[in-house]
Amino acid sequence: MPNAETHATAVASASELPGDADIAAGLNVRQQALFEAVRRDGFLTVENLAVNFDVTPQTIRRDIHLLAERKLVRRYHGGVGLPGGAENEAYDARQSLLTDEKQRIAAALAAQIPDHASLFINIGTTTEAVARALSRHRGLRVITNNLHVAAMMSGYPDAEVIIAGGVVRARDQGVTGEATLDFIRQFRVDFGIIGISAIDPDGTLRDFDYREVRVAEAIIAHSRTVYLAADHSKFGRSALVRLGHLSQVDALFTDCPIPPEMASVLQDAGTRVFVAT
């Protein structure tokens, strides 16, 4: 899990958060720094914050309580994250966030995919990074509802790409709808590769668009093995629609150690964890 010294790209746009002057009003230096750390990293544990700021966990909890009362952060069991929203960030913004982390995750996941495998790849900038990392694989058969993935992988000399039909979303070139669901349900593939917008501390998987969630549910149901690609900013983040649970995922690929309170959830679920460093 990233600490307060990590210099990662912010996971929330400046337009969604209060201005610096508003934040500083009534906060001490540590509380301001704590908020900035959460704004950068998306989710941090009380334990890590206490170590990084050299104070007791009780002091950190009081700081979090104050920030939560001002609606600057959201409290979680054992940690703190950004307030949730009903809509995801714009595609262009997400594409530029945590690019190095996504590349590491993608490389780790691609290393677990054998040649001549059949795949689902769904909508998302992290799954697009996975598609790029698969460029040297041989004999892949890829079914996707992501036009960015389809355009990219159709240029690979030894891959067959099948595009799911449906309604194309202008904002990110994702394909959803009843036709998409009907198409995906015709197949049973070796690996379903999915991204996610948010993971609750209890292991619940969440996203922002109900139609996109239904497609991801179908991918999970029709894959022999399910791989989830999610960078650290997804832990403790909020999103509107429930997709499923980590227990439905065979392996989670991420870029930082799992929050301690989520480690037991993953262990109970039997989900393997790959941390790409």
Backbone torsions as a table, in degrees:
resi	resn	phi	psi	omega
1	MET	NA	132.4	-179.4
2	PRO	-64.3	148.8	179.4
3	ASN	-103.8	-175.9	-174.9
4	ALA	-68.3	-13.2	179.6
5	GLU	-91.5	-7.6	-177.6
6	THR	-66.5	132.2	179.5
7	HIS	-104.4	77.3	179.4
8	ALA	-102.9	161.6	179.0
9	THR	-67.7	140.3	-179.3
10	ALA	-61.7	143.1	-179.7
11	VAL	-96.8	0.2	174.9
12	ALA	-130.0	141.3	-177.7
13	SER	-75.4	155.5	-177.4
14	ALA	-61.4	-29.3	-178.3
15	SER	-68.6	-19.5	-177.4
16	GLU	-91.3	-9.5	-173.0
17	LEU	-120.5	156.6	-180.0
18	PRO	-63.0	158.1	176.3
19	GLY	-70.2	164.1	-176.0
20	ASP	-60.6	-39.1	-179.5
21	ALA	-65.0	-40.3	178.8
22	ASP	-65.5	-39.4	-179.6
23	ILE	-64.5	-44.7	-173.5
24	ALA	-67.8	-28.0	-175.0
25	ALA	-60.3	118.3	175.7
26	GLY	81.0	2.6	179.5
27	LEU	-108.4	142.6	173.7
28	ASN	-81.7	176.7	-174.6
29	VAL	-61.4	-42.4	-179.0
30	ARG	-64.5	-42.3	-179.1
31	GLN	-65.3	-38.8	175.4
32	GLN	-63.0	-43.4	-180.0
33	ALA	-66.0	-37.3	177.8
34	LEU	-62.0	-46.5	179.1
35	PHE	-61.2	-42.6	179.3
36	GLU	-62.7	-37.1	178.2
37	ALA	-64.4	-42.6	178.1
38	VAL	-66.6	-39.4	179.8
39	ARG	-63.6	-35.2	178.0
40	ARG	-71.4	-47.5	-164.4
41	ASP	-102.0	-10.9	175.1
42	GLY	86.4	-44.8	179.4
43	PHE	-151.6	136.0	176.7
44	LEU	-139.6	147.8	178.9
45	THR	-87.8	153.2	175.6
46	VAL	-59.1	-41.1	-178.9
47	GLU	-59.5	-48.7	-179.8
48	ASN	-64.7	-40.8	179.9
49	LEU	-63.5	-40.8	179.2
50	ALA	-61.7	-41.0	178.6
51	VAL	-66.7	-46.5	-174.8
52	ASN	-66.8	-34.2	-179.7
53	PHE	-97.1	-0.5	176.8
54	ASP	56.6	47.0	175.3
55	VAL	-134.0	175.4	-179.5
56	THR	-78.8	156.7	174.3
57	PRO	-57.4	-34.0	178.8
58	GLN	-62.3	-39.5	177.5
59	THR	-63.8	-43.0	178.5
60	ILE	-62.7	-41.4	179.6
61	ARG	-62.8	-38.2	176.9
62	ARG	-64.9	-41.5	177.3
63	ASP	-61.6	-45.0	180.0
64	ILE	-61.9	-41.1	179.2
65	HIS	-59.6	-43.8	179.0
66	LEU	-63.2	-45.8	-179.7
67	LEU	-65.2	-37.3	179.4
68	ALA	-67.8	-37.3	177.3
69	GLU	-61.4	-31.7	178.4
70	ARG	-88.8	5.4	177.0
71	LYS	62.7	27.2	176.4
72	LEU	-86.3	-27.9	179.6
73	VAL	-138.9	173.3	174.3
74	ARG	-123.3	131.0	178.9
75	ARG	-79.3	141.2	172.4
76	TYR	-130.9	162.3	176.4
77	HIS	-61.9	114.0	178.1
78	GLY	84.4	1.4	-176.4
79	GLY	-166.5	-168.7	-176.7
80	VAL	-147.4	141.7	179.0
81	GLY	-138.3	-178.5	178.1
82	LEU	-76.6	152.9	173.7
83	PRO	-60.1	147.7	-178.8
84	GLY	-82.2	174.1	177.0
85	GLY	-147.3	167.8	-179.9
86	ALA	-88.7	-13.1	-177.5
87	GLU	-128.8	147.3	176.2
88	ASN	-77.8	164.9	175.2
89	GLU	-69.1	159.8	179.8
90	ALA	-61.8	150.5	-176.9
91	TYR	-57.1	-46.3	-178.6
92	ASP	-59.5	-38.0	178.7
93	ALA	-68.2	-44.0	179.8
94	ARG	-64.9	-33.9	-178.6
95	GLN	-63.7	-29.5	-177.5
96	SER	-94.7	-2.5	-178.7
97	LEU	-87.4	135.2	169.6
98	LEU	50.2	44.2	-175.0
99	THR	-64.6	-40.9	178.8
100	ASP	-63.3	-42.6	179.9
101	GLU	-62.8	-43.1	179.3
102	LYS	-63.8	-37.9	178.5
103	GLN	-64.8	-39.8	178.2
104	ARG	-65.8	-43.8	177.4
105	ILE	-59.7	-45.8	-178.2
106	ALA	-61.3	-42.2	-179.9
107	ALA	-64.2	-41.0	179.2
108	ALA	-65.1	-41.3	179.8
109	LEU	-68.7	-45.3	-178.9
110	ALA	-59.3	-31.6	179.6
111	ALA	-66.2	-18.6	179.6
112	GLN	-94.1	-1.3	-179.9
113	ILE	-98.8	120.9	179.0
114	PRO	-79.4	160.8	170.9
115	ASP	-59.7	154.0	175.3
116	HIS	65.7	26.3	177.4
117	ALA	-92.1	156.7	171.8
118	SER	-103.5	140.4	-171.1
119	LEU	-137.0	145.8	156.4
120	PHE	-100.1	139.7	170.9
121	ILE	-132.5	123.6	-173.8
122	ASN	-98.6	-167.4	-175.0
123	ILE	-74.3	141.5	173.4
124	GLY	144.5	153.2	-179.4
125	THR	-74.1	-29.0	177.7
126	THR	-73.0	-40.4	176.9
127	THR	-67.2	-29.6	173.8
128	GLU	-65.5	-36.9	175.3
129	ALA	-63.6	-37.4	176.2
130	VAL	-62.5	-43.5	178.7
131	ALA	-57.9	-41.0	177.3
132	ARG	-63.4	-38.2	-177.5
133	ALA	-72.0	-12.7	-179.8
134	LEU	-92.8	10.0	-170.9
135	SER	-62.3	-26.2	-177.1
136	ARG	-98.3	0.9	177.0
137	HIS	-71.4	154.2	-179.0
138	ARG	-112.8	142.1	170.6
139	GLY	67.5	26.5	178.8
140	LEU	-75.9	144.2	171.3
141	ARG	-119.8	114.4	-169.4
142	VAL	-117.3	127.8	174.5
143	ILE	-112.4	125.9	-174.6
144	THR	-143.6	150.2	170.7
145	ASN	-109.3	23.7	-179.3
146	ASN	-118.2	109.2	-176.4
147	LEU	-66.7	-27.9	174.9
148	HIS	-63.8	-43.3	177.8
149	VAL	-64.7	-43.8	-179.1
150	ALA	-61.2	-45.0	-179.6
151	ALA	-64.5	-39.9	-179.2
152	MET	-67.0	-52.2	-172.0
153	MET	-77.5	-19.4	175.5
154	SER	-66.9	-17.3	176.1
155	GLY	-86.2	-6.1	177.5
156	TYR	-77.9	131.3	-172.5
157	PRO	-67.1	-21.2	-173.9
158	ASP	-126.3	41.0	177.8
159	ALA	-133.4	141.0	173.6
160	GLU	-105.3	127.0	-176.1
161	VAL	-116.4	129.4	178.4
162	ILE	-118.7	125.9	-177.5
163	ILE	-98.8	128.8	175.2
164	ALA	-71.9	138.6	176.9
165	GLY	-78.0	166.0	179.0
166	GLY	145.2	-160.5	-178.0
167	VAL	-94.3	126.6	-179.0
168	VAL	-86.7	127.6	176.0
169	ARG	-84.8	123.5	-176.6
170	ALA	-63.4	-32.0	-171.9
171	ARG	-69.9	-26.8	-177.2
172	ASP	-145.4	7.1	178.3
173	GLN	63.3	28.0	172.4
174	GLY	-87.5	150.5	-178.7
175	VAL	-114.7	125.7	-179.4
176	THR	-138.2	178.2	176.9
177	GLY	117.0	175.2	-177.6
178	GLU	-62.5	-37.7	179.2
179	ALA	-63.0	-36.9	177.7
180	THR	-63.6	-45.3	179.3
181	LEU	-61.6	-47.2	-179.9
182	ASP	-59.2	-39.4	-178.6
183	PHE	-66.5	-48.6	-177.2
184	ILE	-62.7	-35.6	-177.4
185	ARG	-68.8	-9.0	176.9
186	GLN	-77.9	-14.5	-169.8
187	PHE	-113.6	159.7	168.4
188	ARG	-136.7	109.8	-171.2
189	VAL	-109.1	168.4	179.7
190	ASP	-70.7	-44.0	-174.8
191	PHE	-136.0	130.3	168.9
192	GLY	-103.3	120.1	-178.4
193	ILE	-108.3	115.3	-175.8
194	ILE	-126.7	152.7	168.9
195	GLY	-107.1	177.7	-177.4
196	ILE	-153.6	154.3	177.4
197	SER	-92.0	-29.0	-174.8
198	ALA	-156.2	146.2	174.5
199	ILE	-128.2	117.1	178.3
200	ASP	-70.5	157.9	178.2
201	PRO	-57.9	-25.4	178.6
202	ASP	-86.7	5.6	177.7
203	GLY	93.5	1.2	177.1
204	THR	-69.0	133.6	178.1
205	LEU	-95.0	134.8	-176.3
206	ARG	-135.9	152.9	174.1
207	ASP	-143.4	180.0	-172.0
208	PHE	-99.0	-26.1	-172.2
209	ASP	-113.4	119.8	-177.4
210	TYR	-60.2	-38.9	-179.4
211	ARG	-66.7	-39.4	177.1
212	GLU	-66.4	-37.7	178.0
213	VAL	-62.3	-42.0	-179.6
214	ARG	-62.2	-38.2	177.2
215	VAL	-65.5	-44.2	179.1
216	ALA	-62.6	-38.4	176.4
217	GLU	-60.5	-42.1	178.5
218	ALA	-65.2	-39.2	177.8
219	ILE	-61.8	-44.8	178.2
220	ILE	-60.0	-44.6	-176.5
221	ALA	-67.7	-24.2	-174.0
222	HIS	-114.4	24.5	176.6
223	SER	-120.3	136.9	176.7
224	ARG	-69.9	-35.5	178.4
225	THR	-133.4	134.5	-178.5
226	VAL	-114.3	125.0	176.3
227	TYR	-113.3	129.1	178.3
228	LEU	-108.4	125.3	177.1
229	ALA	-106.2	117.5	-175.9
230	ALA	-150.2	122.0	176.5
231	ASP	-77.2	171.6	-171.8
232	HIS	-62.5	-23.2	-177.6
233	SER	-68.7	-15.1	-179.1
234	LYS	-78.5	-20.2	-178.0
235	PHE	-75.2	122.4	179.3
236	GLY	82.2	-4.3	176.1
237	ARG	-74.0	157.5	179.6
238	SER	-106.9	142.8	171.7
239	ALA	-147.9	161.8	-164.8
240	LEU	-78.7	-40.2	-165.1
241	VAL	-109.4	131.5	177.2
242	ARG	-76.5	129.1	178.0
243	LEU	-100.9	-40.0	-176.5
244	GLY	171.4	-148.4	-176.8
245	HIS	-141.7	155.3	179.0
246	LEU	-58.0	-23.4	178.0
247	SER	-65.3	-16.5	177.1
248	GLN	-88.9	-0.7	-176.4
249	VAL	-108.2	131.8	178.9
250	ASP	-77.4	-35.3	179.9
251	ALA	-150.6	139.9	175.9
252	LEU	-108.9	129.3	177.8
253	PHE	-112.0	121.6	-177.8
254	THR	-142.7	-178.7	-172.7
255	ASP	-112.2	-6.2	-179.1
256	CYS	-140.1	158.8	176.2
257	PRO	-54.2	145.7	-177.4
258	ILE	-69.3	142.0	173.8
259	PRO	-54.1	137.3	-175.0
260	PRO	-52.7	-40.0	-177.6
261	GLU	-69.8	-18.4	178.7
262	MET	-93.7	-17.7	-178.9
263	ALA	-61.3	-40.6	179.6
264	SER	-67.9	-33.9	176.7
265	VAL	-62.7	-45.2	179.2
266	LEU	-65.4	-39.5	179.0
267	GLN	-64.2	-45.4	179.0
268	ASP	-63.3	-34.2	-178.7
269	ALA	-77.9	-16.2	-176.6
270	GLY	74.7	22.0	-179.0
271	THR	-87.7	125.0	176.3
272	ARG	-73.3	151.3	179.7
273	VAL	-124.9	128.6	174.4
274	PHE	-114.4	117.1	178.2
275	VAL	-101.1	114.7	-177.0
276	ALA	-88.5	112.9	-177.3
277	THR	-108.5	NA	NA
